[in-house]
Amino acid sequence: MSAPVRQPKVTEREARQVAEAARERDWHRPSFAKELFLGRFRLDLVHPHPLPAAEDVRRGEAFLAVLRDFCETRIDGARIEREARIPDETITGLKEIGALGMKIDPKYGGLGLTQLYYNRALALVGSASPAVGALLSAHQSIGVPQPLKLFGTREQKDAFLPRLARTDLSAFLLTEPDVGSDPARLATTAVPDGDEYVLDGVKLWTTNGVVADLLVVMARVPASEGHPGGITAFVVEADAPGITVEHRNAFMGLRGLENGVTRFHGVRVPAGNRIGPEGAGLKIALTTLNTGRLSLPAACAGAAKWCLKIAREWSGEREQWGRPIGRHEAVSAKISFIAATAFALEAVVDLASQMADEDRNDIRIEAALAKLYGSEKAWLIADELVQIRGGRGYETADSLAARGERAVPAEQLLRDLRINRIFEGSTEIMHLLIAREAVDAHLSVAGDLIDPDKSLADKARAGARAGGFYARWLPGLVTGAGQLPGSYGEFGALAGHLRYVERTSRKLARSTFYAMSRWQGRMELKQAFLGRIVDIGAELFAMSAACVRAELLRTTTDHGREAYQLADAFCRQARLRTEELFTRLWSNTDDLDRRIVDAVLGGAYTWLEEGVVDPSGSGPWIADASPGPSRKENVHRRLP
């Protein structure tokens, strides 16, 4: 047997440098969320709420009508859950209605939907089956179409996009058995050989990879003469010689997910299939995710809306102690949270989506906040629904149906939603990613001051830049429109919440500045603190989106009064969470937690683990991913 594959040896500093080099550094357009973290409440960037063009609405609504009929008549979510597979005829039907090409330009055979309507479509289909929603999202949000749209050549678009719009499924392959959010250790290689590259390596958790026709693969090109090298993106035919899908993974939820382990051994890929230059792979992946991440919160918003429907119907039907359970305060508080938060999640997704469509704002932070906030809050909503349903919430839909009750898949939704806190950047990684962007302005002017590798001359120049920046910036954090009683008066009863957002954004910026002054270079180690900073910003962004959406509905629909009620309830709940987070910035157990962890990892508490048995056995924590030919059956299956 071959020796286990050796990952590239990477220091902590080198790993950070790779990640930093991949991120988009410049801010060419304004960002509402970036300004929010800097203590500047730029309401003008999101209000009046941006609206889609009439033709985009016509095209989008027409497809949603077709998709709704398809979801109601041709998607059997219960069957997908039972069989742990999306039926071939369902995928064939999705191809027939053009669902594979929702975001692809009509000139390539796609539907050309906007981000707004694409996300509404994902919310709709995800309510019928989260597995089908995941299949479509993996194909279009992060699969081959999106990086080609952003970075592909005309020849690549002409060759691949027509296939991807109607017939071919795609998958995105970055993660490896021992590489997650630290791509500096990527082990899959792409060695140049004439007009081709030769791929070797193993990819893990390849959503759609079991049935995909085309793959976008991230691999490391070694530097050589004429080749700068680095992590590079390639379009790869899934049935190319040397590719083996070695395993179809099974999960606690999303049982219909076609997710696997894919091995590359001597796979030849034409140089013309390389996306962008060598070394641009991570930048391409991160840029793709800027809008691609919006698909997850769209699914989360759809799930929240379904939870509200079930909670309303069940809580009015089920009686305890002489009245419906929804009338008991212990349950009504949960229903209020579900309703208010469902309203806010949809507001966040629609606002961020429309901002992406307008392309006049930089939405990298907004999209990341939407993913973070949506995945966390949807999980809590589903958990509350299970609690409201009681024993029936824990019982499977099949079991409920077998004994004559409505087949409500509440426990399934809880399992299905759990992955969203991990998919496309875990909550912990999202905290760090957003925190890095939130403090970018500070690092741009003062970063050299805390960089140990910089010379005294560099530090002196950085000090001068920082002095000028903070002389202008800090005075603006003292007072603002949030302290004026009449500010934002056009929002009526919601004006007070917007004044709160304005005041609190300045407080958030002051807290960040104080922390940087206090910890300087150690700031990046204060991940718990940074997580709370980001969570405060997420609450403020959601409050802003909820208020702006309520005002839009007041002026354009008959639901203005109800929308204001929901926005008011959400903002009041969010303000309580925000104040708790501010308290925990400085009053917490972070230092004690670190000492406890040192003791745990040092084995000081192994006595506490006595008295149990471990059913997991003694296998390796991480499977061997040494390069070489596959010794397993290829479980890749071609769809009709």
C-alpha positions in Angstrom: 0.0 0.0 0.0 1.3 3.5 -0.8 2.3 5.8 1.9 -0.4 8.4 3.0 -0.3 11.5 0.9 1.7 14.4 2.3 0.0 17.7 2.3 2.0 20.8 1.4 3.8 22.0 4.5 2.3 25.4 5.3 2.9 27.7 8.2 0.1 29.7 9.8 1.5 32.8 8.3 1.8 31.3 4.8 -1.8 30.1 5.0 -3.0 33.6 5.8 -1.0 35.0 3.0 -2.6 32.6 0.5 -6.1 33.6 1.7 -5.2 37.3 1.7 -3.8 37.1 -1.9 -7.1 35.5 -3.1 -9.5 38.0 -1.6 -10.7 41.0 -3.7 -8.8 43.8 -2.1 -10.2 46.9 -3.8 -13.5 48.6 -3.1 -14.5 50.2 -6.4 -18.2 50.6 -5.5 -20.0 51.5 -2.3 -21.0 48.8 0.2 -23.8 49.4 2.7 -22.6 46.7 5.1 -19.0 47.9 5.0 -20.1 51.4 5.8 -22.3 50.0 8.6 -19.2 48.4 10.2 -17.4 51.7 9.9 -20.1 53.6 11.8 -21.7 55.2 8.7 -25.3 54.4 8.2 -25.7 54.9 4.5 -29.5 54.4 4.2 -29.4 56.0 0.7 -27.7 52.9 -0.6 -30.7 50.7 0.1 -33.7 53.1 0.3 -35.8 53.5 -1.7 -35.7 49.7 -2.1 -34.3 48.8 -5.5 -36.8 47.2 -7.8 -36.4 44.9 -10.8 -37.1 46.0 -14.4 -40.6 45.2 -15.8 -39.2 42.7 -18.3 -37.3 40.9 -15.6 -40.5 40.7 -13.5 -42.4 39.3 -16.5 -39.8 36.7 -17.3 -39.3 35.8 -13.7 -43.0 35.5 -12.7 -43.7 33.4 -15.8 -41.0 30.9 -14.9 -42.1 30.8 -11.2 -45.6 29.8 -12.4 -44.2 26.9 -14.4 -41.9 25.9 -11.6 -44.7 26.0 -9.0 -46.8 23.6 -11.1 -43.8 21.3 -11.5 -43.1 21.3 -7.8 -46.7 20.5 -7.0 -47.1 17.7 -9.6 -43.7 16.3 -10.4 -41.6 16.5 -7.2 -42.3 13.9 -4.6 -40.3 15.1 -1.6 -41.4 12.1 0.6 -40.2 9.6 -2.1 -36.8 11.4 -2.3 -36.5 11.2 1.4 -37.4 7.5 1.5 -35.2 6.4 -1.4 -32.4 8.8 -0.7 -32.3 9.7 -4.4 -33.9 12.2 -6.7 -35.7 10.2 -9.4 -34.2 10.4 -12.9 -37.6 11.6 -14.3 -37.6 14.5 -11.9 -34.2 15.7 -13.1 -35.3 15.1 -16.7 -38.3 17.3 -16.0 -36.1 20.1 -14.5 -34.1 20.0 -17.7 -37.2 20.2 -19.8 -38.5 23.4 -18.1 -35.1 25.0 -18.3 -34.4 25.0 -14.6 -30.7 24.1 -15.2 -30.2 27.4 -17.1 -32.1 29.8 -14.8 -29.0 32.2 -14.5 -27.6 31.5 -18.0 -28.0 34.1 -20.7 -30.8 33.3 -23.3 -28.2 33.5 -26.1 -26.8 30.3 -24.7 -30.2 28.6 -24.2 -30.8 29.8 -20.7 -33.6 31.6 -19.1 -31.6 34.7 -18.1 -33.3 35.2 -14.7 -32.1 37.9 -12.4 -30.5 37.0 -9.1 -33.8 38.0 -7.4 -35.9 35.6 -9.4 -33.3 32.8 -9.3 -33.3 33.0 -5.5 -37.1 33.0 -5.4 -37.1 29.9 -7.6 -34.7 28.2 -5.2 -36.9 29.0 -2.3 -39.9 27.6 -4.1 -38.3 24.4 -5.2 -36.5 23.9 -1.9 -39.8 24.0 -0.1 -40.9 21.0 -2.3 -37.6 19.2 -1.7 -34.5 20.7 -0.1 -32.4 18.0 -2.0 -33.7 19.3 -5.4 -33.0 22.8 -4.3 -29.4 21.8 -3.4 -28.9 20.1 -6.7 -30.0 23.2 -8.7 -28.0 25.5 -6.5 -24.8 23.5 -6.6 -25.1 23.4 -10.4 -25.7 27.1 -11.0 -24.5 29.0 -7.9 -21.0 27.5 -7.6 -20.8 25.0 -10.4 -19.4 25.5 -13.8 -21.9 28.2 -15.2 -21.0 30.9 -12.6 -17.2 31.0 -12.9 -17.6 30.8 -16.7 -20.0 33.7 -16.7 -17.5 35.8 -14.7 -14.1 34.6 -16.0 -14.6 32.3 -19.0 -13.4 33.0 -22.5 -15.9 33.4 -25.4 -14.8 30.0 -26.6 -15.4 28.4 -23.3 -18.9 30.0 -23.0 -19.8 28.9 -26.5 -18.7 25.3 -25.8 -20.1 24.7 -22.3 -23.0 27.1 -21.5 -25.5 25.7 -24.0 -24.9 22.2 -22.5 -25.2 23.5 -19.0 -28.4 25.4 -19.7 -30.4 22.4 -20.9 -28.7 19.0 -20.5 -25.6 18.8 -18.4 -25.3 19.0 -14.6 -22.2 20.5 -13.0 -20.3 20.3 -9.7 -17.7 22.3 -7.9 -14.6 20.4 -6.5 -12.4 22.3 -4.0 -12.5 20.4 -0.7 -10.2 17.5 -0.1 -10.1 14.9 2.7 -7.6 17.0 4.7 -8.3 20.4 3.2 -11.4 22.5 4.1 -11.3 26.2 4.6 -7.4 26.3 4.4 -6.8 26.0 0.6 -3.1 26.7 1.0 -2.7 23.0 1.8 -4.4 21.9 -1.4 -2.8 18.6 -2.6 -4.5 17.9 -5.9 -2.0 18.8 -8.7 -2.3 19.8 -12.3 1.0 19.3 -14.0 1.5 21.0 -17.4 2.3 18.6 -20.3 2.4 20.4 -23.6 -1.1 21.7 -24.4 -2.6 19.8 -21.5 -2.6 19.5 -17.8 -2.5 16.2 -15.9 -4.6 16.1 -12.8 -4.0 13.8 -9.8 -5.6 13.9 -6.4 -8.8 13.3 -4.4 -11.8 15.6 -3.8 -14.3 15.2 -1.0 -17.9 16.3 -0.6 -18.4 16.9 -4.3 -22.1 17.9 -4.4 -23.6 16.7 -7.7 -20.3 15.0 -8.3 -22.0 11.5 -8.5 -24.2 12.5 -11.4 -22.4 15.5 -12.9 -21.4 15.8 -16.5 -19.0 18.7 -16.1 -16.8 19.7 -13.1 -15.0 22.8 -12.1 -11.9 21.6 -10.3 -9.4 23.5 -8.2 -5.8 22.1 -8.5 -2.3 23.3 -7.7 -0.1 23.9 -10.7 3.6 23.6 -9.8 5.7 26.5 -10.8 8.0 25.9 -13.7 9.5 27.7 -16.7 6.6 29.4 -18.5 4.2 28.5 -15.7 3.8 30.8 -12.7 1.8 28.0 -11.0 -0.6 28.2 -8.1 -4.1 27.1 -7.4 -5.9 27.1 -10.7 -9.5 26.4 -11.9 -10.3 23.9 -14.7 -13.4 22.7 -16.5 -13.2 18.9 -16.6 -15.4 16.4 -18.4 -16.8 14.1 -15.6 -16.4 10.9 -17.7 -12.8 11.6 -18.7 -10.4 8.6 -18.4 -8.9 8.5 -14.9 -11.8 9.9 -13.0 -13.5 7.6 -10.5 -16.3 8.5 -8.1 -15.3 6.2 -5.3 -18.1 6.7 -2.9 -21.6 8.3 -2.6 -21.7 10.0 0.8 -24.7 9.8 3.1 -25.7 12.5 5.5 -28.1 13.2 8.4 -30.2 15.3 6.0 -30.5 16.1 2.3 -30.7 12.4 1.7 -31.2 12.9 -2.0 -27.9 14.8 -2.4 -25.6 13.3 -5.0 -22.4 14.0 -3.1 -19.3 11.9 -3.3 -15.6 11.3 -3.3 -13.9 11.8 -6.6 -10.4 10.6 -7.5 -8.3 11.9 -10.4 -5.4 9.8 -11.7 -3.6 11.0 -14.7 -6.6 12.9 -16.0 -5.7 14.9 -19.1 -7.4 18.3 -19.4 -6.9 20.6 -22.4 -5.2 23.9 -21.6 -8.2 25.5 -23.2 -10.3 24.3 -20.3 -8.4 26.4 -17.8 -10.5 29.2 -16.3 -8.4 32.3 -16.0 -4.7 32.4 -15.6 -2.7 30.0 -13.5 -2.8 30.9 -9.8 -6.2 32.7 -10.1 -8.3 29.7 -8.9 -8.9 30.9 -5.3 -9.8 34.4 -6.5 -12.2 32.9 -9.0 -13.8 30.7 -6.3 -14.2 33.5 -3.8 -15.6 35.9 -6.4 -18.0 33.2 -7.6 -19.2 32.8 -4.0 -19.9 36.6 -3.6 -23.3 36.1 -5.2 -23.4 32.3 -5.1 -23.7 32.4 -1.4 -27.1 34.1 -1.8 -28.7 30.7 -2.8 -28.4 29.3 0.7 -30.2 32.1 2.5 -32.8 32.0 -0.2 -33.5 28.4 0.7 -33.5 29.3 4.4 -36.0 32.1 3.8 -38.3 29.6 1.9 -37.9 27.1 4.8 -38.8 29.8 7.3 -42.0 30.7 5.4 -43.0 27.0 5.4 -42.4 26.8 9.1 -44.6 29.8 9.7 -47.4 28.2 7.7 -47.2 24.9 9.7 -46.9 26.7 13.0 -50.0 28.8 12.2 -52.1 25.9 11.1 -51.1 23.5 13.9 -51.2 26.1 16.7 -54.7 27.0 15.8 -55.9 23.4 15.5 -54.2 21.8 18.6 -55.9 22.6 21.9 -54.5 22.3 25.4 -56.2 23.4 28.6 -59.2 24.7 26.9 -57.7 26.8 24.1 -55.4 26.5 21.1 -51.8 26.2 22.0 -51.0 29.3 19.9 -52.9 31.3 22.5 -50.6 30.2 25.3 -47.8 32.7 25.9 -45.0 30.0 25.9 -45.9 29.0 22.4 -47.0 32.4 21.1 -43.5 33.8 21.7 -42.1 31.1 19.4 -44.7 31.9 16.7 -43.9 35.6 17.0 -40.2 34.8 16.6 -40.9 32.6 13.5 -43.1 35.2 11.8 -40.9 38.2 12.5 -37.7 36.4 11.5 -39.2 34.8 8.4 -40.1 38.4 7.3 -36.6 39.6 8.0 -34.9 36.7 6.2 -36.9 37.3 3.0 -36.1 41.0 3.3 -32.4 40.3 3.6 -32.3 37.9 0.6 -34.5 40.1 -1.6 -32.5 43.3 -0.8 -29.1 41.6 -1.3 -30.3 39.9 -4.5 -31.6 43.1 -6.0 -28.4 44.9 -5.1 -26.5 42.1 -6.9 -28.7 42.6 -10.0 -28.2 46.4 -10.0 -24.4 45.9 -9.8 -23.9 49.4 -8.4 -22.9 48.2 -5.0 -20.2 45.9 -3.7 -22.2 43.2 -2.0 -19.4 40.8 -0.8 -20.2 41.5 2.8 -24.0 41.7 2.3 -24.0 38.2 0.7 -21.8 36.8 3.4 -24.0 38.3 6.1 -27.1 36.9 4.4 -25.6 33.4 4.3 -24.5 33.6 8.0 -27.7 35.1 9.3 -30.0 33.0 7.2 -28.4 29.7 8.0 -28.3 30.4 11.8 -31.8 31.8 12.1 -33.5 29.2 9.8 -32.1 26.5 12.0 -33.5 28.1 15.1 -36.9 28.5 13.4 -37.0 24.9 12.4 -36.1 23.9 16.0 -38.9 26.0 17.4 -41.3 24.4 14.9 -40.3 20.9 16.1 -40.9 22.1 19.7 -44.3 23.6 18.9 -45.3 20.3 17.2 -44.1 18.3 20.3 -43.8 14.6 19.8 -45.2 15.0 16.3 -42.4 17.3 15.5 -39.9 14.5 16.3 -41.9 11.8 14.4 -41.1 11.2 10.8 -43.6 12.2 8.1 -44.0 8.6 6.9 -44.8 7.5 10.5 -47.4 10.3 10.8 -49.0 9.3 7.5 -49.0 5.6 8.4 -51.1 6.2 11.5 -53.5 8.6 9.7 -52.1 12.1 10.4 -50.9 14.8 8.1 -47.3 14.0 6.9 -45.5 17.1 8.2 -41.7 16.6 7.7 -40.7 18.9 10.6 -37.9 16.7 11.8 -36.6 16.2 8.2 -36.4 20.0 7.7 -34.4 20.3 10.9 -31.9 17.7 9.6 -31.9 19.2 6.1 -31.2 22.8 7.3 -28.4 21.8 9.6 -25.9 21.6 6.7 -26.4 25.3 5.8 -24.4 26.3 8.8 -21.4 24.4 7.3 -22.0 24.6 3.5 -20.0 27.2 1.5 -18.2 28.4 4.6 -19.1 27.4 8.1 -20.5 29.9 10.6 -17.1 30.2 12.2 -15.3 30.8 8.9 -18.0 33.3 7.8 -17.3 35.2 11.1 -13.6 35.5 10.2 -14.2 36.3 6.5 -16.7 39.1 7.3 -14.6 40.4 10.1 -11.6 40.6 7.8 -13.6 42.7 5.3 -15.2 44.8 8.1 -11.8 45.9 9.4 -10.3 46.3 5.9 -10.3 50.1 6.1 -8.3 50.0 9.4 -5.8 47.5 8.0 -5.4 49.5 4.8 -4.1 52.5 6.7 -2.7 50.9 9.9 -1.9 47.3 8.9 1.9 47.9 8.7 1.9 49.2 12.2 1.1 45.7 13.6 3.0 43.7 10.9 6.1 42.4 12.6 7.9 42.0 9.3 7.6 45.7 8.4 10.6 48.1 8.8 10.6 51.1 11.1 10.3 53.3 8.0 7.2 51.4 6.9 5.7 51.7 10.3 6.4 55.4 10.4 4.6 55.9 7.1 1.7 53.8 8.3 1.5 55.8 11.5 1.2 59.0 9.4 -1.5 57.5 7.2 -3.4 56.2 10.3 -3.2 59.5 12.0 -4.8 61.3 9.1 -7.5 58.6 8.7 -8.5 58.5 12.3 -8.4 62.3 12.7 -11.2 62.4 10.1 -13.0 59.2 11.0 -13.2 59.3 14.8 -15.1 62.6 15.2 -17.9 61.2 13.0 -18.5 58.5 15.6 -19.6 60.9 18.3 -22.9 62.2 17.0 -25.3 61.4 14.1 -28.8 61.3 12.8 -29.7 58.6 15.3 -29.7 61.1 18.1 -32.2 63.4 16.4 -35.8 62.6 17.2 -37.2 63.5 13.8 -34.7 61.5 11.7 -36.0 58.9 9.2 -39.5 60.2 9.8 -40.8 58.9 6.5 -40.7 55.4 8.1 -43.3 56.3 10.7 -43.4 53.8 13.6 -40.2 52.2 12.3 -38.1 55.4 12.4 -37.0 54.7 16.0 -35.5 51.4 14.9 -33.5 53.1 12.1 -32.3 55.7 14.6 -31.2 52.8 16.7 -29.3 51.2 13.8 -27.5 54.5 13.1 -26.5 55.0 16.7 -25.5 51.4 17.2 -23.4 51.3 14.0 -21.3 54.1 15.5 -21.0 52.2 18.8 -20.0 49.1 16.9 -17.3 51.0 15.0 -16.0 52.5 18.3 -15.9 49.1 19.9 -13.9 47.7 16.9 -11.4 50.7 17.1 -11.0 50.2 20.8 -10.3 46.5 20.4 -7.7 47.1 17.7 -6.0 49.7 19.9 -6.0 47.3 22.8 -4.9 44.0 21.1 -3.2 45.3 17.9 -1.5 42.3 16.2 -3.3 39.9 18.5 -6.7 41.0 17.2 -6.8 38.2 14.7 -6.6 35.7 17.5 -9.7 37.1 19.2 -12.1 35.1 17.1 -14.9 35.0 19.7 -14.8 38.8 19.9 -14.7 39.2 16.1 -17.6 36.8 15.9 -19.7 39.0 18.2 -18.8 42.1 16.2 -20.0 40.4 13.0 -23.2 39.1 14.7 -24.0 42.7 15.8 -23.5 43.9 12.2 -25.7 41.1 10.9 -28.5 42.1 13.2 -28.2 45.8 12.1 -28.2 44.8 8.5 -31.3 42.6 9.0 -33.1 45.4 10.8 -32.3 47.8 8.0 -33.5 45.4 5.4 -36.7 44.7 7.3 -37.6 48.3 7.7 -36.8 49.1 4.0 -38.9 46.2 2.9 -41.8 47.2 5.1 -41.8 50.6 3.7 -41.7 49.2 0.1 -44.7 47.0 0.9 -46.6 49.9 2.5 -46.2 51.9 -0.7 -46.8 49.1 -3.3 -49.1 46.5 -1.7 -52.1 46.1 0.6 -50.0 44.6 3.3 -48.2 47.7 4.5 -49.8 47.7 8.0 -49.0 44.0 8.6 -45.5 44.4 7.2 -44.8 47.3 9.6 -46.0 45.1 12.5 -43.7 42.3 11.5 -40.7 44.7 11.0 -41.4 46.3 14.4 -41.5 42.9 16.1 -38.4 41.8 14.4 -36.5 45.0 15.2 -37.5 44.8 18.9 -36.3 41.2 19.1 -33.1 42.0 17.3 -32.4 45.0 19.6 -32.5 42.7 22.6 -30.0 40.3 20.9 -27.8 43.1 19.9 -27.6 44.6 23.4 -26.7 41.1 24.8 -23.9 40.8 22.2 -22.5 44.2 23.2 -22.4 43.1 26.8 -20.6 39.9 25.8 -17.9 41.9 23.9 -16.3 42.7 27.2 -18.0 40.5 29.7 -17.4 36.9 28.7 -15.5 33.7 29.5 -13.1 33.8 26.5 -9.9 33.7 28.5 -11.2 31.0 30.8 -12.4 29.0 27.8 -8.9 29.1 26.3 -7.5 27.7 29.5 -10.1 24.9 29.7 -9.4 24.0 26.0 -5.6 23.8 26.7 -6.4 21.4 29.6 -8.8 19.4 27.5 -6.3 19.0 24.6 -3.6 18.3 27.1 -5.5 15.3 28.5 -6.2 16.8 31.9 -9.8 15.8 31.9 -9.8 12.3 30.4 -11.1 11.1 33.7 -14.3 12.9 32.9 -14.7 10.6 29.8 -14.9 7.5 31.9 -18.1 5.5 32.2 -19.1 5.5 28.5 -18.3 3.4 25.4 -17.3 4.8 22.1 -19.2 3.1 19.2 -17.1 4.9 16.5 -14.4 2.3 16.7 -10.7 3.0 16.0 -10.5 3.9 12.3 -8.5 6.9 11.0 -10.0 10.3 11.5 -9.1 11.3 7.9 -9.1 8.8 5.1 -5.9 8.2 3.1 -6.0 10.3 -0.1 -2.7 9.3 -1.6 -2.6 9.9 -5.4 -2.7 6.9 -7.6 -5.1 4.7 -9.5 -8.5 3.9 -7.9 -9.1 0.5 -6.4 -12.8 1.0 -6.1 -15.8 0.7 -8.3 -16.8 3.8 -10.1 -20.3 4.8 -8.8 -20.7 7.8 -11.1 -24.0 7.4 -12.9 -25.0 9.2 -16.1 -28.5 10.7 -16.1 -30.9 10.3 -19.1 
